[in-house]
Amino acid sequence: MLAEELLVLNAASPLWNAARPLLDVALRLEQYDESYTWCGWNKQQISSFLKSLPKKCSLVVGVCEVWSIRAIEALAEAGLKAVEHLEPGVDDALEIMRVVRTQVAPVAYALFTDKAAWDEWLFAADGEGSIVNKGDILASLAQQGRCVVLGSQTAHHHLS
């Protein structure tokens, strides 16, 4: 099972509408057999990644579009500054991770990127329905300076 519990903090948010199709894909990957792939992802690849994570952790994704972050309203009550005041950069990324650590669980991985790099990584496929190495693609994007990967597990797993 990919998750025992799913908590939707704001189902009316445009973010939920954007994330819902990804949840549908995750459920299909979980329910179908090992041969099912979606945009280069398969069940075994995701299961291996999840097994490598600490028992209690968080995964954070920050996708910037038009120089603003549009997904972290729920953390404002925990002391994170308002979304319209967040900026792409290390200081705000570290602050997001701090708030998530105190409100949810330690951050195993945090990916901060722009929408173009996010789409390139998420939807990367070989055109034949085969699995692709998403870690290699993410490492390439990081080496190009198109994303930043932070968190407690980055010291244990090198992307390059």
N, CA, C and O atoms as a DFTB+ gen file, in Angstrom:
640 C
 N C O
     1  1       0.840      -1.172       0.000
     2  2       0.000       0.000       0.000
     3  2       0.888       1.240       0.000
     4  3       1.847       1.316       0.768
     5  1       0.578       2.205      -0.852
     6  2       1.374       3.425      -0.931
     7  2       1.219       4.284       0.311
     8  3       2.185       4.914       0.744
     9  1       0.033       4.325       0.893
    10  2      -0.180       5.107       2.111
    11  2      -1.311       4.486       2.905
    12  3      -2.291       4.007       2.336
    13  1      -1.174       4.495       4.206
    14  2      -2.248       4.002       5.056
    15  2      -3.305       5.072       5.258
    16  3      -4.470       4.771       5.520
    17  1      -2.886       6.325       5.132
    18  2      -3.780       7.428       5.419
    19  2      -3.482       8.568       4.467
    20  3      -2.323       8.853       4.166
    21  1      -4.537       9.221       3.996
    22  2      -4.400      10.398       3.155
    23  2      -5.217      11.505       3.785
    24  3      -6.416      11.353       4.017
    25  1      -4.562      12.617       4.060
    26  2      -5.233      13.753       4.664
    27  2      -5.245      14.893       3.653
    28  3      -4.188      15.383       3.254
    29  1      -6.411      15.308       3.249
    30  2      -6.561      16.439       2.339
    31  2      -6.924      17.636       3.190
    32  3      -8.003      17.683       3.781
    33  1      -6.023      18.607       3.253
    34  2      -6.228      19.768       4.123
    35  2      -7.222      20.760       3.550
    36  3      -7.929      21.431       4.303
    37  1      -7.288      20.865       2.230
    38  2      -8.193      21.821       1.620
    39  2      -8.642      21.290       0.267
    40  3      -7.997      21.550      -0.748
    41  1      -9.738      20.551       0.247
    42  2     -10.231      19.931      -0.980
    43  2     -10.751      20.960      -1.982
    44  3     -10.938      20.629      -3.153
    45  1     -10.988      22.187      -1.554
    46  2     -11.447      23.229      -2.462
    47  2     -10.291      23.956      -3.146
    48  3     -10.509      24.788      -4.026
    49  1      -9.067      23.640      -2.739
    50  2      -7.891      24.305      -3.283
    51  2      -7.632      23.892      -4.730
    52  3      -7.839      22.732      -5.087
    53  1      -7.185      24.820      -5.558
    54  2      -6.781      24.448      -6.923
    55  2      -5.650      23.417      -6.913
    56  3      -5.509      22.640      -7.857
    57  1      -4.845      23.410      -5.847
    58  2      -3.779      22.422      -5.727
    59  2      -4.353      21.012      -5.684
    60  3      -3.816      20.109      -6.326
    61  1      -5.438      20.807      -4.936
    62  2      -6.043      19.480      -4.857
    63  2      -6.511      19.033      -6.238
    64  3      -6.346      17.870      -6.605
    65  1      -7.095      19.954      -7.003
    66  2      -7.535      19.605      -8.359
    67  2      -6.360      19.204      -9.241
    68  3      -6.506      18.347     -10.113
    69  1      -5.204      19.811      -9.025
    70  2      -4.010      19.447      -9.793
    71  2      -3.416      18.128      -9.309
    72  3      -2.889      17.355     -10.109
    73  1      -3.498      17.865      -8.002
    74  2      -2.893      16.650      -7.437
    75  2      -3.771      15.415      -7.585
    76  3      -3.260      14.295      -7.595
    77  1      -5.047      15.594      -7.697
    78  2      -5.978      14.461      -7.762
    79  2      -5.665      13.473      -8.889
    80  3      -5.677      12.267      -8.643
    81  1      -5.385      13.932     -10.122
    82  2      -5.045      12.963     -11.177
    83  2      -3.783      12.156     -10.841
    84  3      -3.677      10.992     -11.229
    85  1      -2.822      12.766     -10.123
    86  2      -1.619      12.030      -9.726
    87  2      -1.956      10.960      -8.696
    88  3      -1.365       9.880      -8.708
    89  1      -2.897      11.249      -7.810
    90  2      -3.349      10.240      -6.856
    91  2      -4.024       9.086      -7.591
    92  3      -3.813       7.923      -7.247
    93  1      -4.830       9.400      -8.596
    94  2      -5.474       8.352      -9.407
    95  2      -4.429       7.452     -10.060
    96  3      -4.586       6.231     -10.088
    97  1      -3.367       8.053     -10.584
    98  2      -2.290       7.270     -11.203
    99  2      -1.607       6.397     -10.159
   100  3      -1.329       5.225     -10.414
   101  1      -1.337       6.960      -8.985
   102  2      -0.692       6.187      -7.920
   103  2      -1.543       4.977      -7.534
   104  3      -1.011       3.892      -7.300
   105  1      -2.840       5.160      -7.469
   106  2      -3.725       4.039      -7.141
   107  2      -3.721       2.984      -8.248
   108  3      -3.745       1.787      -7.964
   109  1      -3.692       3.423      -9.504
   110  2      -3.602       2.453     -10.614
   111  2      -2.296       1.685     -10.554
   112  3      -2.281       0.469     -10.742
   113  1      -1.189       2.390     -10.292
   114  2       0.104       1.713     -10.184
   115  2       0.077       0.676      -9.064
   116  3       0.669      -0.396      -9.189
   117  1      -0.607       0.998      -7.980
   118  2      -0.680       0.067      -6.863
   119  2      -1.575      -1.137      -7.183
   120  3      -1.257      -2.262      -6.794
   121  1      -2.672      -0.913      -7.878
   122  2      -3.654      -1.968      -8.105
   123  2      -3.297      -2.911      -9.251
   124  3      -3.642      -4.091      -9.198
   125  1      -2.618      -2.421     -10.276
   126  2      -2.301      -3.274     -11.427
   127  2      -1.052      -4.089     -11.161
   128  3      -0.356      -3.866     -10.170
   129  1      -0.768      -5.028     -12.041
   130  2       0.403      -5.884     -11.848
   131  2       1.688      -5.140     -12.208
   132  3       1.661      -3.975     -12.606
   133  1       2.789      -5.825     -12.063
   134  2       4.128      -5.232     -12.241
   135  2       4.384      -4.716     -13.661
   136  3       5.286      -3.903     -13.863
   137  1       3.613      -5.170     -14.635
   138  2       3.878      -4.753     -16.021
   139  2       3.282      -3.382     -16.352
   140  3       3.620      -2.807     -17.387
   141  1       2.408      -2.849     -15.502
   142  2       1.776      -1.553     -15.763
   143  2       2.785      -0.430     -15.565
   144  3       3.457      -0.374     -14.535
   145  1       2.896       0.460     -16.537
   146  2       3.748       1.645     -16.409
   147  2       2.928       2.890     -16.762
   148  3       1.950       2.828     -17.508
   149  1       3.358       4.006     -16.206
   150  2       2.764       5.304     -16.513
   151  2       3.907       6.310     -16.606
   152  3       4.600       6.560     -15.620
   153  1       4.100       6.877     -17.775
   154  2       5.132       7.899     -17.994
   155  2       6.484       7.480     -17.413
   156  3       7.169       8.284     -16.781
   157  1       6.859       6.235     -17.628
   158  2       8.154       5.754     -17.170
   159  2       8.192       5.249     -15.738
   160  3       9.211       4.717     -15.299
   161  1       7.097       5.407     -15.002
   162  2       7.007       4.941     -13.622
   163  2       6.393       3.539     -13.597
   164  3       5.547       3.223     -14.434
   165  1       6.809       2.696     -12.648
   166  2       6.125       1.432     -12.418
   167  2       6.079       1.145     -10.921
   168  3       6.710       1.832     -10.117
   169  1       5.325       0.125     -10.574
   170  2       5.092      -0.220      -9.174
   171  2       6.393      -0.556      -8.440
   172  3       6.608      -0.095      -7.318
   173  1       7.251      -1.346      -9.059
   174  2       8.485      -1.778      -8.396
   175  2       9.410      -0.590      -8.119
   176  3      10.010      -0.507      -7.047
   177  1       9.521       0.312      -9.067
   178  2      10.364       1.498      -8.912
   179  2       9.885       2.344      -7.719
   180  3      10.696       2.783      -6.903
   181  1       8.598       2.564      -7.623
   182  2       8.044       3.368      -6.538
   183  2       8.156       2.618      -5.210
   184  3       8.499       3.218      -4.191
   185  1       7.870       1.319      -5.211
   186  2       7.979       0.519      -3.986
   187  2       9.398       0.530      -3.439
   188  3       9.595       0.651      -2.230
   189  1      10.381       0.406      -4.311
   190  2      11.786       0.442      -3.872
   191  2      12.125       1.774      -3.232
   192  3      12.804       1.818      -2.206
   193  1      11.657       2.860      -3.833
   194  2      11.900       4.185      -3.276
   195  2      11.246       4.303      -1.900
   196  3      11.879       4.762      -0.949
   197  1       9.980       3.890      -1.794
   198  2       9.268       4.013      -0.522
   199  2       9.909       3.165       0.573
   200  3       9.957       3.585       1.729
   201  1      10.399       1.982       0.224
   202  2      11.064       1.122       1.211
   203  2      12.367       1.729       1.704
   204  3      12.818       1.407       2.802
   205  1      12.983       2.608       0.908
   206  2      14.245       3.226       1.312
   207  2      14.043       4.387       2.289
   208  3      15.009       4.891       2.862
   209  1      12.799       4.808       2.479
   210  2      12.510       5.949       3.349
   211  2      12.443       5.534       4.815
   212  3      12.127       4.385       5.124
   213  1      12.742       6.473       5.722
   214  2      12.554       6.199       7.150
   215  2      11.082       5.903       7.432
   216  3      10.207       6.297       6.661
   217  1      10.816       5.216       8.526
   218  2       9.448       4.801       8.859
   219  2       8.489       5.990       8.944
   220  3       7.368       5.918       8.440
   221  1       8.920       7.078       9.576
   222  2       8.081       8.272       9.666
   223  2       8.830       9.421       9.016
   224  3       9.880       9.846       9.499
   225  1       8.278       9.923       7.911
   226  2       8.946      11.027       7.207
   227  2       7.938      11.770       6.345
   228  3       6.792      11.348       6.184
   229  1       8.391      12.870       5.804
   230  2       7.605      13.677       4.878
   231  2       8.359      13.792       3.570
   232  3       9.587      13.728       3.534
   233  1       7.613      13.960       2.508
   234  2       8.167      14.310       1.207
   235  2       7.574      15.670       0.852
   236  3       6.361      15.864       0.932
   237  1       8.426      16.603       0.463
   238  2       7.985      17.959       0.155
   239  2       8.295      18.245      -1.306
   240  3       9.391      17.958      -1.787
   241  1       7.319      18.812      -2.005
   242  2       7.529      19.235      -3.386
   243  2       7.090      20.683      -3.492
   244  3       5.952      21.026      -3.169
   245  1       7.988      21.516      -3.940
   246  2       7.678      22.915      -4.191
   247  2       7.886      23.196      -5.663
   248  3       9.011      23.149      -6.160
   249  1       6.805      23.489      -6.357
   250  2       6.876      23.784      -7.787
   251  2       6.526      25.249      -7.969
   252  3       5.397      25.669      -7.711
   253  1       7.499      26.018      -8.413
   254  2       7.304      27.459      -8.597
   255  2       6.794      27.725     -10.005
   256  3       7.261      27.139     -10.982
   257  1       5.840      28.610     -10.077
   258  2       5.314      29.011     -11.367
   259  2       5.113      30.522     -11.312
   260  3       4.465      31.025     -10.394
   261  1       5.641      31.225     -12.251
   262  2       5.556      32.687     -12.296
   263  2       6.070      33.297     -11.002
   264  3       5.449      34.207     -10.452
   265  1       7.182      32.810     -10.522
   266  2       7.888      33.342      -9.356
   267  2       7.086      33.341      -8.078
   268  3       7.344      34.166      -7.201
   269  1       6.126      32.453      -7.936
   270  2       5.432      32.340      -6.656
   271  2       5.156      30.870      -6.368
   272  3       5.027      30.051      -7.278
   273  1       5.070      30.562      -5.088
   274  2       4.764      29.193      -4.692
   275  2       3.290      29.163      -4.343
   276  3       2.810      30.013      -3.593
   277  1       2.571      28.198      -4.877
   278  2       1.123      28.204      -4.751
   279  2       0.565      26.962      -4.069
   280  3      -0.491      26.476      -4.475
   281  1       1.231      26.430      -3.050
   282  2       0.715      25.169      -2.528
   283  2       0.845      24.990      -1.031
   284  3       0.616      23.880      -0.551
   285  1       1.189      25.985      -0.276
   286  2       1.564      25.734       1.108
   287  2       0.706      26.540       2.083
   288  3       1.136      26.824       3.201
   289  1      -0.499      26.907       1.665
   290  2      -1.370      27.707       2.516
   291  2      -1.619      27.052       3.865
   292  3      -1.715      27.742       4.880
   293  1      -1.725      25.737       3.890
   294  2      -2.065      25.022       5.120
   295  2      -0.994      25.155       6.199
   296  3      -1.292      24.963       7.378
   297  1       0.232      25.475       5.832
   298  2       1.307      25.597       6.816
   299  2       1.416      26.998       7.403
   300  3       2.213      27.221       8.315
   301  1       0.636      27.941       6.901
   302  2       0.703      29.321       7.395
   303  2       0.325      29.398       8.874
   304  3       0.894      30.196       9.619
   305  1      -0.628      28.575       9.299
   306  2      -1.037      28.585      10.701
   307  2       0.091      28.127      11.626
   308  3       0.065      28.417      12.822
   309  1       1.081      27.413      11.081
   310  2       2.196      26.913      11.880
   311  2       3.374      27.878      11.884
   312  3       4.445      27.549      12.394
   313  1       3.184      29.063      11.321
   314  2       4.235      30.066      11.366
   315  2       4.938      30.338      10.053
   316  3       5.813      31.203      10.002
   317  1       4.590      29.633       8.990
   318  2       5.195      29.908       7.689
   319  2       4.606      31.199       7.150
   320  3       3.403      31.434       7.266
   321  1       5.447      32.035       6.562
   322  2       4.912      33.294       6.056
   323  2       3.915      33.038       4.934
   324  3       3.889      31.956       4.348
   325  1       3.107      34.029       4.647
   326  2       2.050      33.898       3.645
   327  2       2.630      33.501       2.290
   328  3       3.743      33.887       1.936
   329  1       1.861      32.732       1.553
   330  2       2.307      32.195       0.271
   331  2       2.799      33.299      -0.662
   332  3       3.810      33.130      -1.343
   333  1       2.099      34.416      -0.697
   334  2       2.499      35.486      -1.611
   335  2       3.843      36.114      -1.239
   336  3       4.416      36.863      -2.029
   337  1       4.348      35.811      -0.035
   338  2       5.636      36.349       0.394
   339  2       6.775      35.337       0.267
   340  3       7.937      35.688       0.472
   341  1       6.455      34.089      -0.068
   342  2       7.502      33.078      -0.270
   343  2       8.185      33.317      -1.609
   344  3       7.561      33.753      -2.577
   345  1       9.470      33.025      -1.642
   346  2      10.242      33.210      -2.866
   347  2      11.034      31.942      -3.162
   348  3      11.432      31.221      -2.247
   349  1      11.260      31.673      -4.461
   350  2      12.140      30.546      -4.778
   351  2      13.538      30.866      -4.258
   352  3      14.133      31.868      -4.654
   353  1      14.044      30.052      -3.404
   354  2      15.363      30.276      -2.832
   355  2      15.575      29.408      -1.617
   356  3      14.631      28.835      -1.072
   357  1      16.821      29.314      -1.196
   358  2      17.202      28.425      -0.109
   359  2      16.547      28.817       1.214
   360  3      16.074      27.942       1.940
   361  1      16.507      30.098       1.543
   362  2      15.965      30.513       2.840
   363  2      14.526      30.057       3.029
   364  3      14.190      29.476       4.061
   365  1      13.677      30.313       2.044
   366  2      12.283      29.907       2.165
   367  2      12.122      28.393       2.049
   368  3      11.235      27.822       2.683
   369  1      12.956      27.738       1.255
   370  2      12.913      26.270       1.163
   371  2      13.225      25.651       2.520
   372  3      12.535      24.729       2.955
   373  1      14.252      26.146       3.186
   374  2      14.608      25.625       4.510
   375  2      13.517      25.910       5.540
   376  3      13.268      25.096       6.429
   377  1      12.873      27.057       5.418
   378  2      11.786      27.394       6.334
   379  2      10.590      26.464       6.110
   380  3       9.977      26.006       7.074
   381  1      10.259      26.186       4.868
   382  2       9.183      25.233       4.560
   383  2       9.511      23.877       5.180
   384  3       8.655      23.253       5.807
   385  1      10.745      23.426       5.003
   386  2      11.154      22.133       5.562
   387  2      11.076      22.133       7.090
   388  3      10.686      21.130       7.688
   389  1      11.445      23.253       7.725
   390  2      11.378      23.341       9.184
   391  2       9.940      23.203       9.664
   392  3       9.660      22.458      10.604
   393  1       9.032      23.922       9.017
   394  2       7.630      23.875       9.420
   395  2       7.049      22.478       9.182
   396  3       6.318      21.962      10.028
   397  1       7.364      21.870       8.053
   398  2       6.869      20.515       7.779
   399  2       7.409      19.540       8.822
   400  3       6.674      18.684       9.315
   401  1       8.693      19.668       9.158
   402  2       9.292      18.782      10.170
   403  2       8.564      18.902      11.504
   404  3       8.309      17.889      12.156
   405  1       8.224      20.123      11.923
   406  2       7.584      20.300      13.220
   407  2       6.095      19.953      13.191
   408  3       5.548      19.519      14.204
   409  1       5.437      20.136      12.056
   410  2       3.992      19.905      11.977
   411  2       3.609      18.512      11.480
   412  3       2.519      18.028      11.784
   413  1       4.496      17.861      10.715
   414  2       4.145      16.574      10.107
   415  2       5.152      15.504      10.500
   416  3       4.848      14.638      11.320
   417  1       6.341      15.556       9.926
   418  2       7.396      14.565      10.190
   419  2       8.680      15.073       9.547
   420  3       8.637      15.954       8.689
   421  1       9.837      14.517       9.960
   422  2      11.095      14.921       9.330
   423  2      11.033      14.769       7.812
   424  3      10.392      13.850       7.301
   425  1      11.688      15.655       7.108
   426  2      11.659      15.663       5.648
   427  2      12.748      14.748       5.112
   428  3      13.937      15.027       5.266
   429  1      12.337      13.658       4.484
   430  2      13.297      12.746       3.859
   431  2      13.857      13.382       2.595
   432  3      15.071      13.414       2.394
   433  1      12.976      13.885       1.752
   434  2      13.379      14.562       0.521
   435  2      12.479      15.764       0.306
   436  3      11.278      15.714       0.572
   437  1      13.070      16.840      -0.178
   438  2      12.320      18.026      -0.586
   439  2      12.826      18.408      -1.969
   440  3      14.020      18.634      -2.162
   441  1      11.930      18.475      -2.907
   442  2      12.257      18.846      -4.281
   443  2      11.669      20.219      -4.548
   444  3      10.467      20.431      -4.389
   445  1      12.523      21.152      -4.955
   446  2      12.093      22.498      -5.320
   447  2      12.501      22.736      -6.758
   448  3      13.671      22.606      -7.115
   449  1      11.525      23.088      -7.582
   450  2      11.794      23.238      -9.013
   451  2      10.763      24.159      -9.644
   452  3       9.863      24.655      -8.965
   453  1      10.897      24.382     -10.928
   454  2       9.877      25.143     -11.640
   455  2       8.963      24.171     -12.382
   456  3       9.251      22.977     -12.467
   457  1       7.870      24.685     -12.913
   458  2       6.853      23.839     -13.553
   459  2       7.405      23.099     -14.758
   460  3       7.059      21.936     -14.964
   461  1       8.243      23.727     -15.554
   462  2       8.783      23.063     -16.741
   463  2       9.655      21.863     -16.367
   464  3       9.525      20.795     -16.965
   465  1      10.542      22.032     -15.382
   466  2      11.404      20.922     -14.953
   467  2      10.572      19.833     -14.268
   468  3      10.839      18.646     -14.453
   469  1       9.572      20.226     -13.485
   470  2       8.678      19.255     -12.837
   471  2       8.007      18.368     -13.885
   472  3       8.018      17.142     -13.778
   473  1       7.426      19.007     -14.891
   474  2       6.749      18.245     -15.949
   475  2       7.726      17.361     -16.710
   476  3       7.408      16.218     -17.038
   477  1       8.916      17.886     -16.993
   478  2       9.926      17.106     -17.702
   479  2      10.293      15.850     -16.920
   480  3      10.420      14.772     -17.501
   481  1      10.466      15.984     -15.597
   482  2      10.810      14.836     -14.758
   483  2       9.627      13.886     -14.590
   484  3       9.759      12.681     -14.807
   485  1       8.471      14.428     -14.205
   486  2       7.307      13.606     -13.904
   487  2       6.835      12.807     -15.116
   488  3       6.509      11.627     -14.984
   489  1       6.794      13.425     -16.283
   490  2       6.222      12.795     -17.471
   491  2       7.263      12.172     -18.404
   492  3       6.914      11.712     -19.491
   493  1       8.534      12.152     -17.995
   494  2       9.584      11.579     -18.846
   495  2       9.279      10.110     -19.134
   496  3       9.031       9.324     -18.220
   497  1       9.299       9.757     -20.408
   498  2       9.045       8.374     -20.832
   499  2       9.874       8.104     -22.078
   500  3      10.337       9.025     -22.749
   501  1      10.049       6.830     -22.371
   502  2      10.864       6.482     -23.530
   503  2      10.046       6.303     -24.803
   504  3      10.614       6.014     -25.856
   505  1       8.741       6.465     -24.734
   506  2       7.899       6.334     -25.915
   507  2       7.447       4.908     -26.194
   508  3       6.576       4.688     -27.035
   509  1       8.034       3.934     -25.494
   510  2       7.677       2.533     -25.708
   511  2       6.971       1.932     -24.504
   512  3       6.730       0.725     -24.473
   513  1       6.634       2.745     -23.514
   514  2       5.961       2.253     -22.325
   515  2       6.881       1.555     -21.341
   516  3       6.409       0.852     -20.447
   517  1       8.186       1.737     -21.489
   518  2       9.150       1.119     -20.577
   519  2       9.422       2.039     -19.394
   520  3       9.096       3.226     -19.422
   521  1      10.025       1.470     -18.360
   522  2      10.407       2.238     -17.187
   523  2      11.628       3.085     -17.552
   524  3      12.478       2.655     -18.331
   525  1      11.705       4.275     -16.991
   526  2      12.903       5.101     -17.131
   527  2      13.436       5.375     -15.737
   528  3      12.689       5.317     -14.761
   529  1      14.712       5.669     -15.640
   530  2      15.325       5.926     -14.344
   531  2      15.055       7.378     -13.954
   532  3      15.754       8.297     -14.382
   533  1      14.027       7.556     -13.135
   534  2      13.630       8.897     -12.712
   535  2      14.705       9.547     -11.841
   536  3      14.841      10.770     -11.845
   537  1      15.467       8.749     -11.096
   538  2      16.566       9.290     -10.291
   539  2      17.632       9.923     -11.163
   540  3      18.141      10.996     -10.841
   541  1      17.975       9.271     -12.267
   542  2      18.958       9.831     -13.194
   543  2      18.453      11.120     -13.830
   544  3      19.212      12.072     -14.007
   545  1      17.184      11.142     -14.167
   546  2      16.605      12.356     -14.772
   547  2      16.621      13.500     -13.762
   548  3      16.968      14.630     -14.105
   549  1      16.245      13.206     -12.517
   550  2      16.258      14.236     -11.475
   551  2      17.675      14.731     -11.213
   552  3      17.895      15.929     -11.037
   553  1      18.641      13.806     -11.188
   554  2      20.041      14.187     -10.985
   555  2      20.514      15.091     -12.115
   556  3      21.228      16.064     -11.874
   557  1      20.124      14.780     -13.334
   558  2      20.505      15.610     -14.479
   559  2      19.910      17.014     -14.360
   560  3      20.587      18.005     -14.631
   561  1      18.649      17.092     -13.956
   562  2      18.018      18.402     -13.766
   563  2      18.723      19.193     -12.666
   564  3      18.918      20.402     -12.793
   565  1      19.106      18.507     -11.583
   566  2      19.819      19.177     -10.482
   567  2      21.183      19.670     -10.955
   568  3      21.588      20.782     -10.615
   569  1      21.894      18.856     -11.733
   570  2      23.214      19.265     -12.235
   571  2      23.112      20.452     -13.181
   572  3      24.045      21.247     -13.289
   573  1      21.981      20.571     -13.867
   574  2      21.754      21.714     -14.762
   575  2      21.290      22.953     -13.993
   576  3      21.131      24.025     -14.575
   577  1      21.073      22.800     -12.682
   578  2      20.598      23.917     -11.866
   579  2      19.123      24.181     -12.026
   580  3      18.657      25.279     -11.721
   581  1      18.362      23.188     -12.505
   582  2      16.931      23.375     -12.754
   583  2      16.065      22.919     -11.585
   584  3      14.854      23.143     -11.582
   585  1      16.687      22.276     -10.585
   586  2      15.958      21.896      -9.379
   587  2      16.956      21.747      -8.237
   588  3      18.165      21.663      -8.450
   589  1      16.421      21.717      -7.026
   590  2      17.234      21.502      -5.835
   591  2      16.561      20.387      -5.046
   592  3      15.348      20.405      -4.839
   593  1      17.362      19.417      -4.608
   594  2      16.862      18.328      -3.775
   595  2      17.560      18.436      -2.422
   596  3      18.788      18.390      -2.342
   597  1      16.764      18.579      -1.358
   598  2      17.268      18.699       0.004
   599  2      16.602      17.635       0.865
   600  3      15.671      16.968       0.414
   601  1      17.063      17.471       2.081
   602  2      16.402      16.584       3.022
   603  2      17.363      15.653       3.720
   604  3      18.543      15.580       3.379
   605  1      16.838      14.936       4.711
   606  2      17.674      14.066       5.531
   607  2      18.214      12.868       4.767
   608  3      19.258      12.335       5.144
   609  1      17.554      12.427       3.718
   610  2      17.989      11.241       2.993
   611  2      18.953      11.549       1.850
   612  3      19.547      10.628       1.288
   613  1      19.121      12.818       1.495
   614  2      20.025      13.143       0.391
   615  2      21.465      12.799       0.729
   616  3      22.267      12.546      -0.170
   617  1      21.806      12.787       2.016
   618  2      23.169      12.405       2.423
   619  2      23.380      10.905       2.264
   620  3      24.514      10.449       2.119
   621  1      22.277      10.124       2.290
   622  2      22.370       8.675       2.190
   623  2      22.229       8.176       0.765
   624  3      22.647       7.062       0.450
   625  1      21.643       8.994      -0.096
   626  2      21.378       8.576      -1.473
   627  2      21.805       9.709      -2.403
   628  3      21.137      10.742      -2.465
   629  1      22.866       9.535      -3.098
   630  2      23.345      10.576      -4.011
   631  2      22.635      10.439      -5.336
   632  3      22.530       9.344      -5.888
   633  1      22.146      11.560      -5.847
   634  2      21.422      11.548      -7.106
   635  2      22.330      11.392      -8.315
   636  3      21.880      10.926      -9.362
   637  1      23.581      11.765      -8.198
   638  2      24.446      11.682      -9.376
   639  2      25.319      10.467      -9.333
   640  3      26.111      10.242     -10.248
